[in-house]
Amino acid sequence: MKLLKARVSTNAKPKAIELDAIEKQVKDGEDNFFYFDRENEHKVLNEMLEHFENQGKNILMKEVKYGLGDLDYMYEVHIY
């Protein structure tokens, strides 16, 4: 499963990250924050959340606005 990481600037294209790479970071046992781009489908984000919930992890996801425009947002995911 591929997810799009948050853009570094408003004109940049989002870079993809595999679920396996996220899982490796989460296995450290520390709190992990990930920022995903608005172009991710909700279905894919929900599948990722279910994946980590099935592993017994706690997950919080919220939408973070960084500007006044309707498209100026990203998703913040906290896995612990």
GIWORA-V844371 format. One record per residue. N is the residue number from 1. RES is the residue in three letters. SS is DSSP state (A for helix, B for strand, O for the rest). Layout:
n=[N/N]
res=[RES/RES]
ss=[SS/SS]
This chain:
n=[1/2/3/4/5/6/7/8/9/10/11/12/13/14/15/16/17/18/19/20/21/22/23/24/25/26/27/28/29/30/31/32/33/34/35/36/37/38/39/40/41/42/43/44/45/46/47/48/49/50/51/52/53/54/55/56/57/58/59/60/61/62/63/64/65/66/67/68/69/70/71/72/73/74/75/76/77/78/79/80]
res=[MET/LYS/LEU/LEU/LYS/ALA/ARG/VAL/SER/THR/ASN/ALA/LYS/PRO/LYS/ALA/ILE/GLU/LEU/ASP/ALA/ILE/GLU/LYS/GLN/VAL/LYS/ASP/GLY/GLU/ASP/ASN/PHE/PHE/TYR/PHE/ASP/ARG/GLU/ASN/GLU/HIS/LYS/VAL/LEU/ASN/GLU/MET/LEU/GLU/HIS/PHE/GLU/ASN/GLN/GLY/LYS/ASN/ILE/LEU/MET/LYS/GLU/VAL/LYS/TYR/GLY/LEU/GLY/ASP/LEU/ASP/TYR/MET/TYR/GLU/VAL/HIS/ILE/TYR]
ss=[O/B/B/B/B/O/O/O/O/O/O/O/O/O/O/B/B/B/A/A/A/A/A/A/A/A/O/O/O/O/O/B/B/B/B/B/O/O/O/O/O/A/A/A/A/A/A/A/A/A/A/A/A/A/O/O/O/O/B/B/B/B/B/B/B/O/O/O/O/O/O/O/B/B/B/B/B/B/B/O]
